Every structure is written in structure tokens, then in C-alpha cells.
């Protein structure tokens, strides 16, 4: 449920950034960072706690990689959306669809 909220909110933020006349990659990266830090941190803590409740001790390297993945992945997603947006805009210029 938390991940659905995370990516729903990220999608909404990225859509609002994409609608701007001149979107900046930094804004997309910051949106991914903010979402990743808030939700990724929470998901990491829940993962560690769930493992502990089930009697599984999550090793430190695995906990760290889980945290990094949960934080960095939304940043990558945001930058992929930015790149796709730019490619789409440049393809319109190449095909002559820009007015």
C-alpha cells in the first residue's frame, strides 16, 4: 500500500513538472529524492521490522542495499521520465510538428 502511494504521488509530481514550459532535470531529480527519502526510508524500516517479527535477522549489507534501492530507484524513475519527455519534444521538432 505504501509503495502504491509513493509512486502515485511521484507520478502526480512528475506530471505537474512535465506540464511546465521548460522543465529542469534538477527538479525531476529533487522530486525523486524527496519521495525516495520519505517513502523509501519508511519501506526500509518496515522491511527490517517485518523480517524481525518473522524471526529473520536482516544482515547489515542487505539492509543497506534495501535502503539504497528504495531511495535511489525513484530518482532514476524521475530522470527516465525527464529524458523521455525531452526525447518526445525533440522528436516533434525533428518531424516538424512544433508550431
C-alpha positions in Angstrom: 0.0 0.0 0.0 2.8 2.4 0.9 4.6 1.7 -2.4 1.3 2.5 -4.3 1.0 5.8 -2.5 4.7 6.5 -3.2 4.5 6.0 -6.9 1.1 7.6 -7.3 2.4 10.8 -5.6 5.7 10.6 -7.6 3.7 10.3 -10.8 1.5 13.2 -9.9 4.5 15.4 -9.1 6.3 14.4 -12.3 3.2 15.1 -14.4 3.0 18.6 -12.9 6.7 19.2 -13.7 6.3 17.8 -17.2 3.5 20.3 -17.9 5.8 23.3 -17.3 7.2 25.1 -20.4 10.8 24.4 -19.6 11.2 21.6 -17.1 14.6 21.2 -15.5 16.3 17.9 -14.8 17.2 19.1 -11.3 13.5 19.5 -10.4 12.8 15.9 -11.5 15.8 14.6 -9.5 14.8 16.5 -6.4 11.2 15.2 -6.7 12.6 11.6 -6.9 15.0 12.3 -4.0 12.2 13.7 -1.7 9.8 10.8 -2.5 12.6 8.3 -2.1 13.8 9.7 1.2 10.4 9.8 2.7 8.8 6.6 1.4 12.0 4.6 0.8 13.1 5.2 4.4 9.7 4.0 5.6 9.6 1.0 3.4 13.2 0.1 4.5 12.2 0.3 8.2 9.1 -1.8 7.6 11.1 -4.4 5.7 13.6 -4.7 8.6 10.8 -4.8 11.2 8.8 -7.4 9.2 11.9 -9.6 8.9 12.5 -9.3 12.7 8.9 -10.2 13.5 9.2 -13.3 11.3 12.4 -14.3 13.2 14.8 -13.3 10.4 17.7 -11.1 11.2 18.3 -8.9 8.2 22.1 -8.6 7.7 23.5 -5.1 7.6 24.7 -5.3 4.0 21.2 -6.4 2.9 19.5 -3.7 5.0 21.8 -1.0 3.5 21.2 -2.2 -0.1 17.5 -2.3 0.5 17.6 1.2 1.8 19.7 2.5 -1.1 17.4 0.7 -3.6 14.3 2.2 -2.1 15.8 5.7 -2.1 17.7 5.7 -5.4 15.0 4.0 -7.6 12.5 6.9 -7.5 15.3 9.2 -8.5 16.1 7.0 -11.5 12.4 6.8 -12.4 12.1 10.6 -12.3 15.1 11.1 -14.5 13.8 8.5 -17.0 10.6 10.4 -17.2 12.5 13.7 -17.8 14.6 12.0 -20.6 11.5 10.6 -22.2 9.9 14.0 -22.1 12.9 15.6 -23.8 13.1 12.9 -26.4 9.4 13.3 -27.2 9.8 17.1 -27.5 12.9 16.8 -29.8 11.1 14.2 -32.0 8.3 16.7 -32.5 10.9 19.3 -33.6 12.5 16.8 -36.0 9.2 15.8 -37.5 8.1 19.4 -37.9 5.1 19.2 -35.6 6.2 22.1 -33.5 4.1 25.2 -34.0 
